[in-house]
């Protein structure tokens, strides 16, 4: 049984480390060792956690921590974002990601639109968001079409730090329900 719980302040460092470990697998498979430290960086995670509307969720299976998510909830527009999502690599292939995403959708039934991003090389994530969760790819960010959420000065340093030059997809899922 998959449930969600708000991460406690004394659990945030472990949460960040587990998220970075989960994210590192695909990066290392695609590009080799991480020369610039963990991805996402501590500062990126701290910024996301401290953002207005951010909620840090622990994903639990039968009460055991198996992953987590950071969502940003906009109570006015109900256009919410899935900023980070991970299942421990030891737990992959058990349907926990699908169950966790369903739990997140159920936790925020007023959501009209969910958005998220993933790097272009993360085929497992692309499959998960499109084929399992029902998201649609709506935008591709690259040097020719930079992500507008990163100012030009930040974008340049971000692209240097991220494998693949920071190329990424943006996904949306338009919800059909009582809040729509």
C-alpha positions in Angstrom: 0.0 0.0 0.0 1.5 3.3 -1.1 0.8 6.5 1.0 2.2 10.0 1.2 3.5 11.9 4.2 4.9 15.4 4.6 8.7 15.1 5.0 9.8 16.4 8.4 12.6 19.0 8.8 14.9 16.4 10.4 14.4 14.1 7.3 15.2 16.7 4.6 18.9 15.9 4.3 18.2 12.2 3.9 15.5 13.0 1.4 17.8 15.1 -0.7 20.6 12.5 -0.6 18.1 9.7 -1.7 16.8 11.9 -4.5 20.3 12.7 -5.7 21.2 9.0 -5.6 18.1 8.1 -7.6 18.8 10.9 -10.2 22.5 9.9 -10.5 21.8 6.5 -12.0 20.5 7.7 -15.4 23.2 10.4 -15.6 26.0 8.0 -14.9 24.6 5.5 -17.3 24.4 8.1 -20.1 27.5 10.3 -19.4 29.7 8.6 -16.8 30.8 9.9 -13.4 29.4 13.2 -12.1 32.3 15.6 -12.3 30.5 18.6 -10.8 28.9 16.9 -7.8 25.4 15.5 -7.3 22.4 16.3 -9.5 20.4 18.2 -8.6 22.7 20.3 -6.6 22.0 21.1 -2.9 21.3 24.7 -3.8 18.7 23.7 -6.5 17.0 21.4 -4.0 17.0 24.0 -1.2 15.6 26.6 -3.6 12.8 24.2 -4.6 12.0 23.2 -1.0 11.8 26.9 0.0 9.7 28.0 -2.9 6.2 29.4 -2.2 3.6 26.6 -2.3 6.3 23.8 -2.2 5.4 20.6 -0.4 8.0 17.9 0.3 6.3 14.5 0.3 7.7 11.2 1.4 6.4 8.2 -0.6 5.8 5.2 1.7 5.0 1.6 0.9 3.5 -0.2 3.9 5.0 2.6 6.1 8.5 2.2 4.7 10.2 5.1 2.9 10.6 4.2 -0.8 10.8 7.6 -2.5 9.7 11.2 -2.5 8.4 14.2 -4.4 8.5 17.9 -4.3 5.3 19.5 -5.6 4.4 23.2 -5.9 0.8 23.9 -5.3 -0.9 27.1 -6.5 -4.2 27.3 -4.5 -5.5 30.1 -6.8 -4.9 28.8 -10.3 -4.7 25.1 -9.5 -1.9 24.9 -12.0 0.5 22.7 -10.0 4.0 21.4 -10.7 5.8 18.2 -9.9 9.3 19.6 -9.4 11.1 16.4 -8.3 9.9 12.8 -8.1 11.9 9.7 -7.3 11.5 6.1 -6.3 14.5 4.4 -4.7 16.5 2.4 -7.3 16.1 -0.6 -5.0 12.3 -0.4 -5.5 12.1 0.1 -9.2 9.8 -2.3 -11.2 7.2 -2.8 -8.5 4.6 -0.3 -9.7 5.4 2.1 -6.9 5.9 5.1 -9.2 2.4 4.6 -10.7 0.8 4.2 -7.3 2.7 7.2 -5.9 1.6 9.4 -8.8 -2.0 8.3 -8.3 -1.7 9.2 -4.6 -0.3 12.6 -5.5 -3.2 13.2 -7.9 -5.7 12.1 -5.2 -4.1 14.4 -2.6 -4.6 17.4 -4.8 -8.0 16.8 -6.5 -8.5 20.5 -7.3 -5.5 20.5 -9.7 -6.5 21.6 -13.2 -3.0 21.2 -14.8 0.1 19.4 -13.7 3.5 20.3 -15.2 6.9 18.7 -14.9 10.2 18.5 -16.6 12.8 15.8 -17.4 16.1 15.7 -19.2 16.0 14.7 -22.8 18.1 11.6 -22.2 16.0 10.2 -19.4 14.0 7.7 -21.5 12.7 5.9 -18.4 11.2 9.2 -17.1 9.7 10.1 -20.5 8.1 6.7 -20.7 6.7 7.0 -17.2 5.3 10.5 -17.6 3.8 9.9 -21.1 2.8 6.2 -21.1 2.0 5.6 -17.4 0.8 8.9 -16.0 -0.9 10.5 -19.0 1.3 13.6 -19.4 1.9 15.1 -22.9 5.1 16.6 -24.1 4.5 20.3 -24.7 7.9 21.8 -25.1 11.6 21.0 -25.6 14.2 23.3 -24.1 17.6 23.6 -25.8 20.2 26.2 -26.6 17.9 27.4 -29.3 14.8 27.5 -27.0 16.0 28.1 -23.4 13.8 27.4 -20.4 12.3 30.8 -19.5 12.3 29.9 -15.8 16.0 30.3 -15.8 17.4 33.9 -16.4 20.1 34.0 -19.1 23.0 34.2 -16.6 21.6 31.2 -14.7 20.8 29.3 -17.8 24.5 29.5 -19.0 25.8 28.1 -15.8 23.1 25.6 -15.5 23.8 24.2 -19.0 27.5 23.9 -18.2 26.7 21.9 -15.0 24.1 19.6 -16.5 24.9 16.6 -18.7 23.5 17.1 -22.2 23.7 20.8 -22.0 20.5 21.2 -20.0 18.2 19.9 -22.8 14.9 18.9 -21.4 11.2 18.2 -22.1 8.3 20.0 -20.4 5.2 17.9 -19.8 1.6 18.8 -19.0 -1.3 16.8 -17.8 -4.7 18.4 -18.0 -6.9 17.0 -15.3 -10.5 16.0 -15.9 -12.4 16.2 -12.6 -14.4 18.3 -10.2 -11.9 21.1 -10.1 -11.8 21.5 -13.9 
